């Protein structure tokens, strides 16, 4: 069975375009992740992160609102289908609420990935957007 990871995250005192760029802009994405990232908002464009551990393709993007990708880890079994990752951004007053959905994740990877999104993405994004120094957890944590 596959699992779906659904996370709702609020980014304080920012705008959707700032949050969107943290994912869609390869230079910003790489800088915050602390590892090279290849990403584009163009449909069909390849995606890779964490030294090729994650690979996929962009399916659809709406600037400053939505990003959808196929996504898979290099340690997934060959028969495991790709998962789908999407972020939807909505302004709420001075904040941005992001709904992140990672669908069709193999059971054995779901718990680690759910934690990893917070540890390696959302928490770091919050630090960056607040103008703080990025404090990354150890790789593999």
N, C-alpha and C positions, 0 to 999 in steps of 0.2 A: 504494500500500500504506500501511497505517497501522502505527504502532509502539506498543508498550506500554513504559511507563516504570515500573520496579519499584524502589523504594528502601526500604531498611531502615535506620532511624535510631534510635539509643538516646539517650534523654534521661535524664541522670544525676540521682539524688536528687530524684525528683518522683513525682507520682501521676497516674494516667490522667485524672482529672477536671481537673487543671491543664492538661494538654496538650490535651485535648478542647476546653476553653473558649477556647484560643488560636485555634481555627478556628471553632467554633460560635457564639461570642459576638461579635456585630458590632462592639461597642465595643472589645473587646480585639484582635480581628482587625485593625480599622482602625488602632488605636494602634501595633501592632507593624509592620504593613505600611507605615505612613506615608501611606496613601491611604484614602479612604472605601470601605467594604465594606458590602454588604447581604447578610445571611445569616440563615437560620433553620433549625432542626432539623425543622421541620414539613414533611412530605411535600408536594411540589408548590410549596413556597415558592421565589420567585425568588432568584437569587444574582447578584451583580455585584461586581467588584473592579477596581482599577486604572483608575479613571475610566471604567468601562464597557468596558474592553478585554476583560475576561473576563465572560461571562454564562452562566447555566445555571439549573438547578433542583435543589432537594434531592429525592432519590428516597427515601432511607431514612436514619434515624439511630437509634442506640441510645446513649443518654446514657453518656458516658465510655468508650465502646467502639468505635463504628463511625459513620462519616459517609460517605454516598454521594451523588454529584451527577452531573448532566449538566454538561458544561463545554465552552466553545468560545471561541476568541479572535476578536476583531472583524476581524482581518486574514486569517482563514481564507477560502478560496474558498467561494462560496455552495453548491457541490455537495459540500463536505466534510461528512460527518455529524458530529454531536456526539461528543465523547469522553466517557468516564466516569472520574470521579476518586473514589477512596475512600481513607480512612485507617482502619486497624484498630489499636487500642491494646491492648497486653498488658503487665501488670505483671511485672517480673522482679526479684525482691528489692526493693531500694530504687530501682530504675530503671524506666523505661517504654520498651518497644520498640514502635516504630511501623512498620507496613508500609503504605507509600503506593503505590498503584497508579493510574497514569494510563493508561488503555487507549484504544485507537483514536485515537491522536494522528497527525495527518498527518505523513508523513515529513519534510517541509521544516521542521516546527516542533519535532520531537522533541528534537534536541540542545539547542536553546535552552531549552526547557521543563525538561528534565532538570537542566540547570545552574541555571536560575531557581528551581526548588523549593528547592535548597540555599541559593542566594545570598539569596533574598528571603523565605524562610520558615524552613526548618529551622535555619540558622545563627543567625537572629535569635531564634527561639524558645529556642535554647540560651542565648543571651546573656540574654534576659529571665528565664528560669527560674533562671539562676545569679545573678540580681540585678545584672547588669552593665548598663552603658549600651548601648543599641541602636546599633550602627554599621552603617548601611545602605549597600549599594553604590550607585553612581549609578543613577538610573532609566534603564532601557534597557540596562543592563550585563548 
